[in-house]
Structures are given as structure tokens and as C-alpha cells.
Amino acid sequence: MEERFWDKVDKTETCWLWTARKNRGGYGQFRVNGQIHTAHRVSWILSGRTIPEGHVIRHKCRNKHCVNPDHLETGTQAENEADKIRDGTSNRGIKHPKAKLTEEQVRQIRASADETQKCLAEEFGVSQTAISLIIQRKNWSWLV
């Protein structure tokens, strides 16, 4: 398995780039015992390192195709999300492929306390549930 894994890696002077199958997010995929895992996670484990409970593998080099264990580190999902926001690679808000609203529209919805959620839903072309989640800050929670 280890040889099969490293055969799919192009070791450059800096990053070790995954050359095989990638998921929709662009991260390498590798099958182990019939299960698909991210390539950077497999690389971490093949290097003899462990992943603490509740942690993910993060890219220090900011290259999601990289599987060089020295360019990886463990961290929480919250830290990983903060990395994406800092690097501009997060797909939250208008970058999300299913987003129907802009940030300005979300601000308008939150400022429209006098209108019913049903009216707001019709005005903005979304469901009443979507309006409710925005007002409760369960969706677009990061937006001020």
C-alpha cells in the first residue's frame, strides 16, 4: 500500500504534490482497505505520526495538493476554518456554490425587524426557514 501511495506523488523541491484522484474540494484521495481517505491524512499516518482525537490534518504550506508530512500539522477544525478564512480559500458566504444571497442582502434582512419572515422570504427569493436561520445568526453567523 505504501509503495502504491508514493507512486502517486511528485516530490518537488518544496511540496510533494498528489498526482492522482482528487475530491471536489481539490484534496487528494487514496483508497485504503476499501475506504477513501484524504491523501494528506494518509501521508501523515505513513510518516509514523498520530492524529489526536478530534483533530484534523492542516497544510502549513497552504497547498491542498501537498502530501509532504513536514508541511502538515494537526489542529482543530476551528483552526482549519480560521486558516481558510485567513487565506481566502473559505467557501462561506457568497463563495459557497449554493449561496442565493449577498452579504448586503443578509444585512438588509437582519435590519428589517418590522417585516415578517414570510414577506422577507418572498422579497429575497428564499425560504422562510432561510430567513429565520439568518435572523437567529445560525446561518451567516460570522457576518456583522
C-alpha positions in Angstrom: 0.0 0.0 0.0 2.8 2.4 0.9 4.5 2.0 -2.4 1.2 2.4 -4.3 0.7 5.7 -2.3 4.1 7.2 -3.0 3.9 6.3 -6.7 1.1 8.9 -6.9 3.4 11.7 -5.5 5.6 14.2 -7.4 8.3 15.2 -5.0 9.3 18.8 -5.9 12.0 20.8 -4.1 9.3 22.1 -1.7 5.9 20.5 -1.8 5.2 16.8 -2.6 2.3 17.0 -5.0 -0.5 14.5 -5.2 -1.0 13.5 -8.8 -3.9 11.0 -8.6 -7.6 11.4 -7.9 -8.9 14.5 -6.1 -12.2 15.2 -4.4 -14.5 18.1 -5.3 -12.5 20.3 -2.9 -9.3 19.6 -4.7 -7.8 17.4 -2.0 -6.1 14.1 -2.9 -7.9 10.9 -2.3 -6.5 7.4 -1.6 -8.2 4.1 -1.0 -7.2 2.1 2.0 -8.9 -1.2 2.7 -11.9 -0.2 0.6 -12.3 3.2 2.3 -11.4 6.6 0.7 -9.2 8.9 2.8 -7.6 12.2 2.0 -4.1 11.8 0.8 -2.5 14.3 3.2 -4.0 12.4 6.1 -2.6 9.1 4.8 0.8 10.7 4.3 0.7 11.9 7.9 0.0 8.3 9.2 2.5 6.7 6.8 5.2 9.0 8.3 4.6 7.4 11.7 2.6 10.2 13.2 -0.7 10.0 15.0 -3.7 12.2 14.9 -5.1 13.3 18.3 -8.8 12.7 18.8 -10.9 15.5 17.4 -8.1 16.9 15.3 -7.6 17.3 11.5 -4.5 17.5 9.4 -3.7 21.0 8.2 -1.4 22.3 5.5 1.3 24.6 6.8 2.3 25.3 3.2 -1.3 26.3 2.2 -1.1 23.9 -0.8 -4.0 21.4 -0.6 -2.3 19.1 -3.2 0.8 18.7 -0.9 1.3 15.5 1.0 4.8 16.3 2.4 4.5 15.3 6.1 6.8 18.1 7.0 4.3 20.6 5.5 1.5 19.2 7.6 0.4 19.6 11.2 -2.5 18.6 13.4 -5.1 21.1 14.6 -8.7 21.5 15.4 -11.4 22.0 12.8 -11.9 25.6 14.1 -8.2 26.3 13.4 -8.5 24.8 10.0 -11.5 27.0 9.2 -9.6 30.1 10.5 -6.8 29.1 8.1 -9.3 29.1 5.2 -10.6 32.5 6.1 -7.2 34.0 6.5 -6.0 32.5 3.2 -9.2 33.5 1.3 -10.0 29.9 0.5 -13.1 29.5 2.6 -16.3 28.9 0.6 -18.6 30.6 3.1 -21.0 33.4 2.2 -21.2 34.3 -1.4 -18.3 32.0 -2.3 -20.5 29.0 -1.4 -21.8 27.3 -4.5 -25.4 27.2 -3.2 -25.4 30.8 -1.9 -28.5 32.8 -3.0 -27.9 35.9 -1.1 -25.1 38.5 -0.9 -23.7 39.9 2.3 -25.6 43.1 1.7 -28.9 41.3 1.4 -28.2 39.4 4.6 -27.6 42.7 6.4 -30.8 44.1 5.0 -32.7 41.0 6.2 -31.3 41.5 9.7 -32.2 45.2 9.7 -35.8 44.5 8.6 -37.2 43.8 12.0 -40.6 45.2 11.1 -41.3 42.8 8.2 -42.5 39.2 8.6 -40.1 36.4 7.8 -42.6 35.3 5.1 -42.5 38.7 3.4 -38.7 38.8 3.6 -38.5 35.3 2.1 -40.7 36.3 -0.8 -38.7 39.6 -1.3 -35.4 37.8 -1.4 -36.4 34.6 -3.1 -35.5 32.2 -0.3 -37.4 30.1 2.2 -38.9 31.4 5.4 -36.6 28.9 7.2 -33.5 30.5 5.5 -34.7 33.9 6.8 -35.2 32.5 10.3 -31.7 31.0 10.3 -30.2 34.3 9.2 -32.0 36.3 11.8 -31.1 33.8 14.5 -27.4 34.0 13.3 -27.3 30.3 12.7 -26.5 31.0 9.0 -24.1 33.8 8.1 -23.2 33.9 11.8 -19.8 35.4 11.1 -21.3 38.4 9.2 -21.6 41.6 11.3 
